[in-house]
Amino acid sequence: MSQAFVPRALVALALLVPLVCTTTGCSKSVDEQIGKPAPEIEGEDLDGAEMTLSEFRGQVVLLEFWGNWWGPCRSLYPHTRAFLERFADEPFAVVGVNSDTQHDLLRMVMEKQKITWPSFTNGEKGVTGPISHAWGVSEWPTLFVIDAKGVIRYRSTKLDIPELEELLPKLFEEAGSKQASVR
């Protein structure tokens, strides 16, 4: 084995591991997070304004880790808008954690795609930023549902519409929503 082979192999491995983790998942297991309190997120939105996840306590929160750079994340936009419209009279909020690093371009996309929900920025490191790291997220998109008490009730790396349509009204009812009990 040549001496040059070992460093090249290590470089190739170093480049490959993040790709494998992004596509196959080297993140915390679902069992480690479901039923546990949601970790606080303190950060900035895409315009630099400070925000916290706990600002949304008392509401059921769909927390989306997303990036416009990835097609599966872009496919969430119409579904998220539909959830916001459908559950407009419920204690419901969508909050994003965005991994894009070109915020000027992202703002134009958000305006064009009518993305009105607040999003934290995951920082200059994009997908490996501090929020995704703290939450054990390495696959994009990753969705969490947090109940009104701040407990994680759902985690998925795919948008399962039927499962969310079943879960969200139950969580609204638990939160004491009068609308949910009418259904």
N, C-alpha and C positions, 0 to 999 in steps of 0.2 A: 504494500500500500504506500503510495507516495505521500510525502510530507504535506504537499499542497492539498491532497484529497481531504484530510481531516478538517482543516479550517473551512473549506468550501462546503463540506457536508454539514458542519455546524451552522454555517450561515443559512444554508438551504432549510435546515430544520427550524431555525429561528424564524424564518419567513413563513414557513408552512404551518406551524402550531397556531398562530392567531387565526389563520384562515380556517383551519379545521375546527377550532373552537367556535368561530362565528357561524359555521354552517352545520356543525353536528352538536354543539352544545357542551361546553365545559363550565356550566353554571351550577348554582345551588339547585338541589333537587326541589321539586314541588313540595314534597313532604316536609322539607326543612322550613318552609315559609307559610304554608296554609295554616290558618288558625293562630298565627302569631301577630303581634302588633306590627303595623307598617313602620319601618324606620323613617324617621323624620328626614325630609329633604329641605335644606336651606340653600337657596341659590338665587340665581338671577333668571329672569325671563329673557326672551330673545332681544328685548330692547334695553336690557341692563337694569330693569327694575327688580328690587328684591322681592322674593316671594317664598312661602313655605308651604309644604304639603298640609300641615296642620290647619292652615287657613280654611281648608275644605272639610274639617271635622264637622259631623252632623249631616253630611251628605254622603251618598254612595258615590264612590269615585272610580271611574275607569281610567287607570293610569297606563298610558301607552308609551313605551320606549320605541321611538321611530326616527327615521331619517329619510329625507327625500331622495337620497342617493340610491335607495334600494327599492326595486319594484314591489316586493311584497308589502313594504310599508306604505307606498303610494296607493296600493289597492285598498287600504283601510279608510282612506278619506271619505268616500261616499257612505260607507257603513257607519262611521263615526258621526257624520252629519245626520244620518237617519236616526241614530240613537238619541242624539240631542233633540231632534224635532219630536220624536215619539215620546220621550220622557221629559218634555219641557215643563210639565206641571208637577214633577217629582223632585225630591231632594237629591239631585243628580248633577254631577260635574264630570267633565272629561279634562284630564290634565296630562300633558305630554312631557316627555324627557327627550329632547331632540339632540341627535348626534352629528348634525351637519356643522361644518366649520366655516362655511361661506354664508354668513348671516344676511348680507345684502341680497344675494340671490334667493335665499330661503324666504325672505320677506315678500319678494315678488311672487314666488310660488304660492305662499300662503294666501296672498290677496287673490290671486287667480283661482285657486282651489277652494276659496271661502273657508279657510281654516281659521276659525274664530276662537278656539279654545286656547287657554294659556299653556305655554310650554316652558319648562326649564331648559336652559342650555346645559349640555353635558360637558362643556368646556372645550378648550383648544385641542384636546386629545381625541375628540369625536367619540367613536365607539368604545374607546378604552378610558373614557373620562371618569371622574370621581363618583358620579351618581350611579352609573351602570355598574361600576366596580362595587360600590357599597351594597347594591341590591342583587349582586350576583348575576347580572344580565350580560350574556355574551352572544345571544341570538337576537336578530332584529327582524321583525318586530317582536317584542315581548309585551304581553298585556297582563295587567293585574286588576282585580276588582277588590276594592277596599270598602268595608261596610261603614256605616255611619259612626261606629264607635272606634274606627281606625284599625280594624283587624283585617288582614289579608284573607280573602275568601276564595280567590281564584287566581290562577297563573297559567298562561298558555303562550306558546309561540306561534299560534295560528288564531285566526278569528273564527270562533265557533259560534255563529249567529244563533242557532237553536239553543245551545247551552246558555248563552248570555240572556236570550229572551226568556228563558225559564228562571234563571238566577236573579236577575235584576228586580223583577216585581216582588219576589220573596224578600229581598233585602230592603226594598222600599216599605214593605209591610212591617218588617222588624223595626224599621226606623220610625214607625208610627204615621206613615203617610196615609192620609185619608183617601187619596186617589187610588192607591194600591188596593185598599180594602173594598173599593167599589167594584173592581174587576171581577 
